[in-house]
């Protein structure tokens, strides 16, 4: 895939990046080089290689799933400037 000046102009417009007219041609060359490197990556054989989430093999810490802060409605609402029927009262924002 090769990008021309018009394609680079359209990409810059879509990305909302102002690119001067005289910078379009060099930018097209740079983007074509980047796309060339990406095409080279697609040639690498990755068959049998598991996906990685980190360079170090680790397992996520699993904490026990238990409720530790329930039944504190009064304590929580004590900080509210206004409450009604066990809920925070907030200003109406939609008419």
Backbone as numpy.savetxt, mean C-alpha at the origin, in Angstrom:
# Nx Ny Nz CAx CAy CAz Cx Cy Cz
8.76 -4.91 -25.16 7.92 -3.73 -25.16 8.80 -2.49 -25.16
8.47 -1.57 -26.01 9.24 -0.35 -26.12 8.32 0.85 -25.97
8.73 1.80 -25.17 7.94 3.00 -24.94 8.44 4.13 -25.82
7.51 4.82 -26.46 7.88 5.98 -27.24 7.55 7.25 -26.47
7.84 8.37 -27.09 7.67 9.67 -26.45 6.20 9.92 -26.06
5.27 9.55 -26.94 3.85 9.78 -26.67 3.36 8.92 -25.50
3.83 7.68 -25.42 3.44 6.80 -24.32 3.95 7.34 -23.00
5.18 7.83 -22.99 5.75 8.42 -21.77 4.96 9.66 -21.37
4.55 10.46 -22.33 3.73 11.64 -22.04 2.41 11.22 -21.38
1.79 10.17 -21.92 0.52 9.68 -21.37 0.71 9.13 -19.96
1.79 8.38 -19.73 2.08 7.85 -18.40 2.30 8.99 -17.42
3.03 10.01 -17.82 3.27 11.16 -16.95 1.96 11.87 -16.62
1.07 11.97 -17.60 -0.23 12.60 -17.36 -1.05 11.78 -16.38
-1.09 10.47 -16.57 -1.84 9.60 -15.67 -1.28 9.62 -14.25
0.05 9.75 -14.15 0.69 9.80 -12.84 0.70 11.21 -12.26
0.18 12.15 -13.05 0.13 13.56 -12.64 1.51 14.10 -12.31
2.45 13.78 -13.19 3.83 14.24 -13.06 4.10 15.17 -14.24
4.58 16.36 -13.93 4.91 17.30 -15.00 6.30 16.96 -15.54
6.35 16.66 -16.83 7.61 16.34 -17.49 7.76 17.30 -18.66
8.89 18.00 -18.70 9.15 18.92 -19.79 9.27 18.17 -21.11
8.95 18.85 -22.19 8.97 18.24 -23.52 10.35 17.68 -23.87
11.41 18.41 -23.52 12.76 17.94 -23.85 13.23 16.80 -22.97
12.51 16.49 -21.89 12.89 15.39 -21.00 12.16 14.09 -21.34
11.19 14.15 -22.26 10.41 12.95 -22.59 11.25 11.87 -23.26
12.08 12.25 -24.20 12.90 11.27 -24.92 13.90 10.56 -24.01
14.67 11.29 -23.18 15.58 10.59 -22.26 14.82 9.71 -21.25
13.67 10.19 -20.81 12.87 9.40 -19.87 12.37 8.12 -20.51
12.00 8.20 -21.78 11.58 7.00 -22.51 12.71 5.97 -22.55
13.93 6.45 -22.78 15.08 5.55 -22.79 15.30 4.89 -21.44
15.19 5.67 -20.37 15.37 5.12 -19.03 14.29 4.09 -18.70
13.04 4.41 -19.04 11.95 3.47 -18.78 12.11 2.19 -19.60
12.59 2.31 -20.83 12.84 1.13 -21.65 13.93 0.25 -21.03
14.97 0.88 -20.46 16.01 0.10 -19.77 15.43 -0.64 -18.58
14.57 0.02 -17.81 13.94 -0.63 -16.65 13.09 -1.80 -17.10
12.30 -1.60 -18.15 11.47 -2.69 -18.66 12.33 -3.85 -19.17
13.50 -3.55 -19.71 14.43 -4.60 -20.13 14.89 -5.44 -18.96
15.20 -4.80 -17.85 15.60 -5.53 -16.64 14.46 -6.40 -16.13
13.24 -5.89 -16.17 12.08 -6.67 -15.73 11.89 -7.89 -16.62
12.08 -7.72 -17.92 11.98 -8.85 -18.84 13.04 -9.89 -18.55
14.24 -9.47 -18.16 15.29 -10.42 -17.79 14.89 -11.22 -16.55
14.22 -10.57 -15.61 13.78 -11.28 -14.41 12.79 -12.37 -14.73
11.97 -12.18 -15.74 10.98 -13.19 -16.10 11.65 -14.44 -16.68
12.90 -14.35 -17.09 13.62 -15.49 -17.63 14.20 -16.39 -16.54
14.23 -15.93 -15.31 14.80 -16.72 -14.21 13.87 -17.88 -13.88
14.44 -19.08 -13.74 13.66 -20.26 -13.41 13.40 -20.28 -11.90
12.16 -20.12 -11.52 11.78 -20.11 -10.10 10.96 -21.34 -9.73
10.97 -22.35 -10.58 10.22 -23.57 -10.33 10.72 -24.24 -9.05
9.83 -24.51 -8.14 10.18 -25.19 -6.89 10.71 -24.26 -5.82
10.79 -22.98 -6.06 11.26 -22.03 -5.06 10.05 -21.50 -4.30
9.99 -21.74 -2.99 8.82 -21.28 -2.24 8.84 -19.76 -2.09
7.65 -19.14 -2.03 7.61 -17.69 -1.82 8.15 -17.31 -0.46
8.78 -16.14 -0.38 9.39 -15.68 0.87 8.65 -14.47 1.40
8.56 -14.38 2.72 8.04 -13.17 3.35 9.16 -12.44 4.07
10.30 -13.12 4.23 11.45 -12.54 4.92 12.70 -13.29 4.48
13.86 -12.67 4.64 15.10 -13.36 4.32 15.51 -14.31 5.44
14.87 -14.16 6.60 15.15 -15.03 7.74 13.90 -15.87 8.00
14.07 -17.18 8.13 12.93 -18.05 8.39 12.44 -17.83 9.82
11.24 -17.31 9.95 10.65 -17.07 11.27 9.19 -17.48 11.26
8.65 -17.69 12.44 7.22 -17.95 12.58 6.60 -16.82 13.38
5.40 -16.44 13.00 4.72 -15.37 13.70 4.31 -15.84 15.10
4.49 -14.95 16.07 4.09 -15.26 17.44 2.58 -15.36 17.51
2.07 -16.41 18.10 0.64 -16.61 18.25 0.27 -16.44 19.72
-0.48 -15.38 20.04 -0.91 -15.18 21.41 -2.23 -15.90 21.64
-2.52 -16.26 22.85 -3.81 -16.90 23.12 -4.96 -15.92 22.88
-6.04 -16.41 22.34 -7.19 -15.58 22.02 -8.16 -15.62 23.20
-8.07 -14.58 24.04 -8.96 -14.53 25.20 -9.32 -13.07 25.49
-10.51 -12.87 26.04 -10.97 -11.53 26.38 -10.34 -11.13 27.70
-9.71 -9.96 27.71 -9.05 -9.51 28.94 -9.54 -8.16 29.43
-10.37 -7.47 28.64 -10.75 -6.12 29.03 -12.26 -5.87 28.90
-13.05 -6.86 29.08 -14.49 -6.69 28.95 -15.13 -6.15 30.22
-16.40 -5.84 30.13 -17.20 -5.38 31.27 -16.62 -4.14 31.94
-16.13 -3.18 31.14 -15.60 -1.94 31.69 -16.32 -0.73 31.10
-17.60 -0.89 30.82 -18.36 0.17 30.16 -18.33 1.45 30.98
-18.55 1.35 32.27 -18.57 2.55 33.12 -17.21 3.25 33.13
-16.14 2.47 33.23 -14.80 3.06 33.25 -14.49 3.77 31.93
-14.89 3.16 30.81 -14.61 3.74 29.50 -15.44 5.00 29.29
-16.73 4.95 29.65 -17.59 6.10 29.46 -17.30 7.23 30.43
-16.52 6.96 31.48 -16.14 8.02 32.41 -15.30 9.08 31.71
-14.62 8.72 30.62 -13.79 9.65 29.86 -14.58 10.41 28.80
-15.81 10.00 28.53 -16.61 10.62 27.47 -17.17 11.96 27.93
-17.14 12.98 27.07 -17.74 14.25 27.43 -19.26 14.14 27.55
-19.85 13.23 26.77 -21.29 13.01 26.85 -21.58 11.56 26.47
-22.52 10.93 27.21 -22.90 9.56 26.90 -24.40 9.41 27.08
-24.95 8.41 26.37 -26.38 8.12 26.48 -26.60 6.64 26.28
-27.29 6.01 27.20 -27.65 4.60 27.14 -26.44 3.69 26.94
-25.31 4.04 27.55 -24.12 3.21 27.47 -23.29 3.41 26.21
-23.52 4.51 25.46 -22.77 4.78 24.24 -22.22 6.20 24.27
-21.16 6.45 23.49 -20.63 7.80 23.32 -21.64 8.62 22.50
-21.82 9.86 22.82 -22.64 10.77 22.03 -21.68 11.65 21.24
-21.89 11.66 19.90 -21.02 12.46 19.03 -21.89 13.44 18.25
-21.30 14.55 17.79 -22.09 15.50 17.02 -22.55 14.90 15.67
-23.71 15.29 15.22 -24.22 14.85 13.94 -23.44 15.53 12.82
-22.96 14.76 11.85 -22.15 15.33 10.79 -22.86 15.31 9.44
-23.97 14.59 9.33 -24.72 14.53 8.08 -26.12 15.05 8.35
-26.57 15.97 7.54 -27.89 16.54 7.69 -28.94 15.65 7.07
